[in-house]
Amino acid sequence: MKAGVFFTGSGPILILTSYESLDDPNLVEKFSAKGIKKYIAFEVPEQKVKDRYGKKYNVIMGDLSQTDDLRVLDYDGHHVFYNFSLKELGEPIYVEGNES
């Protein structure tokens, strides 16, 4: 699993995914289908996510109603932004799809 903080037009969200990268074409397509066509993503260590989200992490990972390839762990932008130091974020990944 990869964990990433995704900065979108509506603010940051924390995602868990089984895709190999945060700019995998299938992941980009999935976001685009949800209306997210542009984002900046930063990979964060999954262990740090587990440590900070504890039970919520376990609940999300055990939720069989979600697909295995993409899970939203936190969509409260303020909480996501202040839960991770900017120094903990990996290199930025820029995705800018078609705006049409």
N, C-alpha and C positions, 0 to 999 in steps of 0.2 A: 504494500500500500504506500502511496505517496500522499503527503499532506501539503496543502498549499493555501496561502492567503491570496485571494483574487480581488484586486481592486477593480470594481466595475463602476458604471455610471451611477448606481444607487449606493455605492459604498463597498467596503470590504466584506467578504464572506470567507469562511473557512471550509475547505472541501477536502474530502478523502477520496482517492481514486485508485483504481488498479491499473490505469493507463501508465505506460512507460515514461511519459513526460507530460508536463503541464501544457504543452502546445501540440499534443498528439492530434492529428487531423480528426479522429473520431470524437475526441473530447471537445474540440473546437466546434464540430458540427452539433454535438449535443447542447452545448451552450447556446449556439446560434438558434437552435430550435426553441430555446427558452427565452429568446429575445436578447441574449447577451452576445453581441457581435464584436465587442472590443473590450479587452481587459489587459491588465498588467498582473502577472502572477509571480509569486515568490514561494519557492519550496521551503518548508520548515520541517525539522526533524520530527518524525512520527512519535518518537518517545516523548518529546516535549509536549506534543499535543495530548498524548495519553496522560502525562503527569498533570497537565493543567485542566483537563476536562474530566478526568476520572470516570465517574459513573455515567456521565452523559456520553462519553466516548464509547463505553461498553454497550450502552443502550442502542446507540446509532449503529454500531458494528453488528449488533445482534438483531436489528430490525429487518425481518425477512420481507417486509413490504417494499423495501427499497432495492434497487438493482445493485449488483456488486461493483459495477464500474464507476459509480459516482454517488457519493453521499455528502449531503450538506450537514456539517457538524454545527456550524454557528452562522447565522445570518444577521445577527445584531452587530452592525458595523462598528459601533462604539466599543463594544466588548471585544471584538476581534482585534481592532486596532490597538487597544491598550493591553491586550493579553500577551502580546509579543513585542520584544524590543526590536527596533529597526535593525540593530546589529545582528539579530538572530536570523533575519531573512536571507535567503540565498540570493543568487544573481537574478535580476529581473528578466522575465520572459514577456515579450510584447506580442499581443495578438490583435490584429486589426482586420476584421473581416469586411465584407462588402456592406456598405451603409444603405444599400437600396432596399 
